[in-house]
Amino acid sequence: MIITTGRRKTAVARVFLTQEKGDFTINEGSVNAYFPSEKEKLAWMRPFHLLGISHPTANYSATIKVEGSGKSAQLGAVILGLSRALAKISEDFHKTLSKQGLLSRDPRMVERKKYFLRKARKAPQYSKR
């Protein structure tokens, strides 16, 4: 069993990947129920497709716990967690995923709100008189 962590914004995904035939579950439910759209399905399967694994459930099973932020950031965290788990399996996998940029964490975060400002940078309207 390979245990990895993926993060994006404030979302954190803990991935438990095993090399045996099985299902992919996210938060005790099916991955297809958690990420129902076709675009999301292609996104979380991308690390497997890049490695030439067209049917991940035939070779792997994973339990994923994800929390925080929104669905888009959670999807990014899951992708990073799965990529890191696959990179631990083989050095060739690591090279392939690294070239595609799937092993680098996206550092962009929401900028904090400053005092006297309405948002992070939006200032109150200026009045000369």
C-alpha positions, 0 to 999 in steps of 0.5 A, spaced: 500 500 500 502 506 498 500 512 502 501 519 499 498 526 500 495 531 494 494 539 496 491 544 492 488 551 495 486 549 501 483 542 499 487 536 502 487 529 499 490 523 502 490 517 497 491 510 499 493 506 493 494 498 492 496 494 486 490 489 486 484 489 482 479 493 485 475 500 486 476 507 486 472 510 492 472 517 494 470 519 501 466 512 502 463 513 495 464 512 488 469 516 484 464 517 478 459 519 483 463 524 487 466 527 480 460 525 475 462 530 469 466 527 463 471 532 464 472 531 471 473 523 469 478 524 464 482 529 469 483 524 475 484 518 470 490 523 466 496 520 470 494 513 469 493 514 461 499 518 461 503 511 463 499 507 458 494 504 463 487 505 460 483 501 465 486 503 472 481 499 476 484 492 472 490 493 476 489 498 482 484 500 487 484 506 491 481 509 497 481 517 497 479 522 503 479 529 501 476 535 504 477 542 504 476 548 499 471 546 493 470 541 488 475 543 483 481 544 488 479 537 491 480 534 484 486 538 483 488 535 490 486 528 488 490 528 481 496 530 485 495 525 490 494 519 485 500 522 481 505 522 487 503 514 489 504 512 481 511 515 481 513 511 488 511 505 484 517 506 478 522 511 476 520 511 469 513 513 472 516 518 476 520 521 469 513 521 465 509 524 470 514 529 472 515 531 464 507 532 464 507 537 470 503 532 474 508 532 480 508 539 482 504 542 487 500 549 484 502 554 489 497 559 488 492 561 494 487 566 496 490 572 498 488 574 505 484 580 506 488 586 509 485 591 514 482 598 512 480 594 505 474 591 502 477 585 500 485 583 499 486 589 494 480 593 493 480 600 497 474 604 499 472 609 494 477 615 494 473 622 495 477 629 494 472 633 498 
